[in-house]
Amino acid sequence: MSKFLTSRLAWNDYQVILAVARHGSLSKAAEALGSSHPTLFRRVRDIESSLGATLFERSRQGYRATAAAAELLALAEEFDQRLRDMERDAEMGAAGRLTLTTTEVLMPRIVPPLLARCRRELPDLTFNLVTGENLANVRQREADIALRSGGEPEGDLIGRVVCNIEVAIYAPVAWPNVSEENLDRQTWITVDESLGHLASSQWLQAQGLMRRAVVRCSSTLAVCGLLEEGLGVGILPCHLGDANPRLRRVSPLLTEFRSQLWLLTPRQLRGVPKVSAALECLSAGLRDMKDLFEGKRASRQG
């Protein structure tokens, strides 16, 4: 499709094409745009007529973009991203608001004191806090900073390793007779199949300890909560287990399951003053917690 033809379109035409392609439905696209089904139907028909090309195949399953729409969609995505970037940069400059995304497992002990520190040191900065495992929201600039475990960042994310995350086996304090030598005779609380990709989960399976599980959980926080109630023993990151007065460590550090703690941000935000300031503040706070993450703060060894 020539640039001459695509230059006939206004930005709101691109918005229509992008919304229909993303939602695959005129009704859903109309709702997203604050329009109506009949109005959007006419808009799509007029755009196609203006370009002399069919942009969408209609079927009972909805609207599917044709090959002729590919160039338009690429332009629309680019325009949309640039607009998001401009809006976010303007918002950060005016209000000092950043969106931080992290994982649920870091919420109980780690994130609250970090944000309290940032509020003390950067009082003009406010935060939107989002929890979840998916990094897509950072890559799509829906979040400014991510705090999570993992390996080297992919795509246009840049970051720094703060420290290692160590794990160990924990038992309730009320179970004084549990030791490394009799773990195979204990009841276990483990993660379930949804976390079967974890090295610790595969180790439990290989050791035959999954057969000792009385509860399997879809989150590490759930494992921790059940250990607190005395239901069994289980594997936890040290920043959860060592900080919990109701639990004690009953194994050496399981270094083969070590991961790294990363602070990540989109490459486009490098050098943005408020992002840089927040990263430095968060890094300093996390460095103060390094011993907790790396299992060096425990006093209740088994």
C-alpha positions in Angstrom: 0.0 0.0 0.0 1.6 3.3 -1.1 2.4 6.1 1.3 0.2 8.3 -0.9 -2.8 6.2 -0.1 -2.0 5.9 3.6 -1.5 9.6 3.9 -5.2 10.1 3.2 -5.9 8.7 6.7 -6.3 10.7 9.8 -5.0 9.5 13.2 -8.5 8.5 14.3 -8.7 6.3 11.2 -5.7 4.5 12.4 -7.2 4.2 15.9 -10.3 2.5 14.3 -8.2 0.0 12.3 -6.0 -0.8 15.4 -9.0 -1.3 17.7 -10.8 -3.6 15.3 -7.7 -5.6 14.7 -6.9 -5.9 18.4 -10.4 -6.9 19.5 -11.5 -8.9 16.4 -15.0 -7.6 17.0 -16.8 -4.4 16.0 -18.8 -4.4 19.2 -15.8 -4.7 21.5 -13.8 -2.2 19.4 -16.7 0.3 19.5 -16.8 -0.1 23.3 -13.1 0.5 23.6 -13.4 3.7 21.4 -16.5 5.0 23.1 -18.4 4.6 19.9 -21.3 2.4 18.6 -21.4 -0.7 16.4 -23.2 1.1 13.5 -20.9 4.1 13.6 -17.8 1.9 13.6 -19.2 -0.3 10.7 -19.6 2.8 8.6 -16.1 4.1 9.5 -14.5 0.8 8.5 -16.5 0.8 5.2 -15.5 4.4 4.5 -11.8 3.7 5.2 -11.8 0.7 2.9 -13.6 2.7 0.2 -11.1 5.5 0.5 -8.1 3.2 0.2 -9.7 0.9 -2.4 -8.7 -2.2 -0.3 -10.3 -4.7 2.0 -8.8 -4.4 5.4 -10.8 -7.1 7.3 -12.3 -10.4 6.5 -15.7 -10.8 8.1 -16.9 -14.1 9.5 -18.9 -15.5 12.4 -15.7 -15.6 14.4 -15.3 -11.8 13.9 -13.1 -9.5 12.0 -9.6 -10.6 10.9 -7.1 -8.2 9.4 -6.1 -9.0 5.8 -2.6 -8.8 4.3 -3.6 -5.4 2.9 -3.9 -4.1 6.4 -0.5 -5.1 7.6 1.3 -1.9 6.7 -1.5 0.2 8.2 -1.4 -1.8 11.4 2.3 -1.4 11.7 2.0 2.3 11.4 -0.9 2.4 13.8 1.0 0.4 16.4 4.0 2.8 16.0 1.8 5.9 16.4 0.0 4.4 19.4 3.3 3.6 21.1 4.7 7.1 20.5 1.5 8.6 21.9 1.7 6.5 25.0 5.4 7.5 25.4 4.5 11.2 25.1 1.6 10.9 27.5 3.7 9.0 30.1 6.7 11.3 29.8 4.4 14.3 30.2 2.7 12.7 33.2 6.0 11.8 34.9 7.2 15.3 34.4 4.0 16.9 35.8 3.0 14.6 38.6 6.1 12.5 39.4 4.1 9.2 39.1 5.8 5.9 38.3 4.3 2.4 37.9 6.2 -0.3 39.6 5.4 -4.0 38.9 6.6 -6.9 41.0 5.7 -10.4 42.0 3.4 -11.4 44.8 6.2 -13.2 46.7 8.0 -9.9 47.2 5.0 -8.2 48.7 4.9 -9.3 52.4 8.5 -8.4 53.5 10.2 -6.5 50.7 8.1 -4.0 48.8 6.4 -2.1 51.7 9.7 -1.0 53.3 11.1 -0.1 49.9 8.2 2.1 49.0 8.3 3.7 52.5 12.0 4.6 51.9 11.2 6.0 48.5 8.5 8.2 50.0 10.9 9.5 52.6 13.7 10.2 50.1 11.6 11.2 47.1 8.5 12.8 48.5 7.4 14.3 45.2 7.2 10.8 43.6 4.1 8.7 43.8 3.6 5.1 42.7 1.2 2.8 41.0 1.9 -0.7 42.3 1.0 -3.7 40.0 1.7 -7.3 41.0 1.9 -10.2 38.5 4.4 -12.5 36.8 4.1 -11.1 33.3 6.8 -8.8 32.0 4.6 -7.7 29.0 3.4 -4.7 30.9 6.9 -3.4 31.2 7.8 -4.1 27.5 4.6 -2.2 26.4 5.5 0.7 28.7 2.5 0.1 30.9 5.0 0.0 33.8 8.1 1.9 34.3 10.1 -0.3 36.7 10.0 -4.0 37.4 11.3 -5.8 40.4 11.5 -9.6 40.0 13.7 -12.7 39.9 15.0 -14.1 36.7 17.8 -14.1 34.2 19.1 -11.7 31.6 16.3 -9.4 30.4 15.1 -9.8 26.8 14.0 -7.3 24.2 14.3 -3.6 25.0 14.5 -4.1 28.8 17.6 -3.0 30.6 18.4 -3.7 34.2 20.8 -4.5 37.0 21.2 -7.5 39.3 20.8 -6.4 42.9 21.7 -9.7 44.6 21.1 -13.4 44.6 17.9 -15.0 45.9 18.7 -18.1 48.0 16.2 -20.8 49.1 16.1 -23.5 51.8 13.8 -25.9 53.5 11.8 -24.6 56.4 9.7 -26.3 59.1 7.3 -24.8 61.7 9.1 -23.7 64.9 6.7 -26.0 66.8 8.3 -29.0 65.0 11.6 -29.3 67.0 12.5 -32.8 65.8 12.7 -32.0 62.1 16.2 -32.2 60.6 17.9 -32.6 57.3 18.3 -36.3 58.0 14.5 -37.0 58.4 13.0 -34.8 55.7 11.9 -37.8 53.7 9.6 -38.8 56.7 7.9 -35.4 57.0 4.6 -34.2 55.5 5.3 -31.6 52.8 3.7 -28.5 51.4 4.7 -28.0 47.8 3.9 -26.1 44.7 1.6 -27.6 42.1 1.9 -28.4 38.4 1.4 -24.8 37.4 4.9 -24.1 38.9 6.4 -27.4 37.7 9.0 -25.5 35.7 10.8 -24.4 38.8 14.0 -26.3 39.5 12.9 -26.8 43.2 9.7 -28.4 42.0 11.6 -30.8 39.7 14.0 -31.6 42.6 11.0 -32.5 44.9 9.7 -34.8 42.1 13.0 -36.4 41.6 13.5 -37.0 45.3 10.1 -38.6 45.6 9.0 -35.9 48.1 6.0 -34.9 46.0 4.4 -38.1 47.2 4.7 -36.7 50.8 2.8 -33.6 49.9 -0.4 -33.0 51.9 -1.2 -29.8 50.1 0.0 -28.5 46.7 -0.2 -24.8 46.0 -0.2 -22.5 43.0 1.9 -19.8 44.8 4.9 -19.7 47.1 3.0 -17.3 49.4 0.4 -20.1 50.0 3.2 -22.5 50.8 4.6 -20.1 53.4 1.1 -19.6 55.0 0.5 -23.3 55.3 3.9 -23.9 56.9 3.1 -21.2 59.4 0.0 -23.2 60.4 2.1 -26.3 61.0 0.9 -28.4 58.1 4.3 -29.5 56.9 7.7 -28.6 55.7 8.5 -26.9 52.4 10.9 -24.9 50.3 10.9 -21.1 50.6 13.1 -18.2 49.5 15.1 -17.0 52.5 13.6 -13.6 52.5 10.3 -15.2 53.4 11.5 -18.0 55.6 14.2 -16.3 57.6 12.1 -13.3 58.3 9.2 -15.4 59.7 9.4 -16.0 63.5 7.1 -19.0 63.1 9.5 -20.9 60.9 13.0 -22.2 61.1 15.5 -23.3 58.5 16.2 -27.1 58.5 18.5 -27.4 55.6 21.6 -25.7 54.1 21.0 -23.2 51.4 19.9 -25.0 48.2 22.3 -23.2 46.0 21.3 -25.1 42.9 18.0 -23.3 43.0 19.6 -19.8 43.3 18.1 -17.1 41.2 18.9 -13.4 40.8 16.9 -10.3 41.8 16.6 -7.8 39.0 15.5 -4.2 38.7 14.3 -3.6 35.1 13.1 -0.7 33.1 12.4 -0.1 29.4 15.4 1.2 27.4 13.5 4.2 26.3 13.3 5.4 30.0 17.1 5.4 30.5 18.1 8.9 31.7 14.6 10.0 32.6 15.4 11.8 35.9 12.5 10.5 38.0 13.1 6.9 36.8 16.8 7.2 37.6 16.1 8.6 41.0 13.6 5.8 41.8 16.0 3.1 40.6 18.8 4.4 42.8 16.5 4.6 45.8 15.1 1.1 45.2 18.6 -0.3 44.7 19.9 1.2 47.9 17.0 -0.3 49.9 17.4 -3.7 48.3 21.2 -3.7 49.0 20.3 -3.1 52.7 18.3 -6.3 52.5 20.9 -8.3 50.7 21.8 -10.5 53.7 18.1 -11.5 54.0 17.8 -12.4 50.3 21.1 -14.4 50.4 20.2 -16.3 53.6 22.8 -14.7 55.8 20.4 -13.3 58.4 19.0 -16.5 59.8 19.4 -17.1 63.5 17.1 -20.1 63.8 19.1 -22.8 62.1 18.0 -26.4 62.4 
